[in-house]
């Protein structure tokens, strides 16, 4: 196997055919993606974490957790509250694995 500096290829090589590791990696990818979406939407709306928290009736620390890529407690209802406060909508799509 040729050497690479591509992080995704390195991870794929490390995971191999281990289905448990594949599932863990997929979940981590989803968590990171949701966290980034929340962060990007908040920044584009010009709000601080505290301001967004105030709009949806929660605390700044909750928003901070939601924007953390390691957080696994995202709920659809919370995402909808955030989307509404930022004048956006949540879209969900079920697609086949690559």
C-alpha positions in Angstrom: 0.0 0.0 0.0 1.5 3.4 -1.0 2.1 6.0 1.7 -0.5 8.8 1.8 -1.1 12.0 3.7 -4.8 12.0 3.0 -6.5 11.7 6.4 -9.6 10.0 5.0 -7.6 7.3 3.2 -5.5 6.8 6.4 -8.7 6.3 8.4 -10.2 4.0 5.8 -7.0 1.9 5.9 -7.1 1.7 9.7 -10.8 0.8 9.8 -10.6 -1.8 7.1 -13.6 -4.2 7.2 -14.4 -3.8 10.9 -18.1 -3.0 10.9 -18.1 -1.7 14.4 -15.3 0.8 13.6 -17.1 1.7 10.4 -20.3 2.5 12.3 -18.4 4.5 14.9 -16.7 6.5 12.2 -20.0 7.2 10.4 -21.6 8.4 13.7 -18.7 10.7 14.4 -18.9 12.1 10.9 -22.6 12.8 11.4 -22.0 14.5 14.7 -19.3 16.7 13.3 -21.4 17.6 10.3 -24.4 18.6 12.5 -22.2 20.6 14.8 -20.7 22.4 11.8 -24.1 23.2 10.3 -25.3 24.7 13.6 -22.2 26.8 14.0 -22.2 28.0 10.3 -25.9 28.9 10.5 -25.4 30.8 13.7 -22.4 32.7 12.4 -24.2 33.6 9.2 -27.0 35.0 11.2 -24.6 37.1 13.2 -25.6 35.7 16.5 -23.4 34.7 19.5 -24.1 31.4 21.2 -25.7 33.3 24.1 -28.0 35.2 21.7 -29.1 32.0 19.9 -29.7 30.4 23.3 -31.9 33.3 24.3 -33.9 33.0 21.1 -34.7 29.3 21.7 -35.0 29.4 25.5 -32.0 27.6 26.5 -28.5 28.3 27.8 -25.3 29.3 26.1 -23.7 26.0 27.3 -26.3 24.0 25.5 -25.5 25.8 22.2 -21.8 25.2 22.9 -22.4 21.5 23.3 -24.5 21.3 20.1 -21.6 22.9 18.2 -19.1 20.4 19.6 -18.3 17.7 17.1 -18.0 15.1 19.9 -21.6 15.7 21.1 -23.9 12.8 20.5 -27.2 14.1 21.9 -28.6 16.0 19.0 -32.4 15.8 18.8 -34.6 16.7 15.9 -36.8 18.9 18.0 -33.8 21.0 19.1 -32.5 21.2 15.5 -35.9 22.4 14.5 -36.0 25.1 17.3 -32.6 26.3 16.1 -33.6 26.3 12.5 -36.7 28.3 13.2 -34.8 30.8 15.3 -32.3 31.3 12.4 -35.1 31.5 9.8 -34.1 28.2 8.3 -35.5 24.7 7.9 -34.1 21.2 8.7 -34.0 18.8 5.7 -33.4 15.1 6.2 -32.6 12.7 3.5 -32.1 8.9 3.7 -29.5 7.8 1.1 -27.7 4.5 0.5 -24.2 4.1 1.9 -21.4 4.6 -0.5 
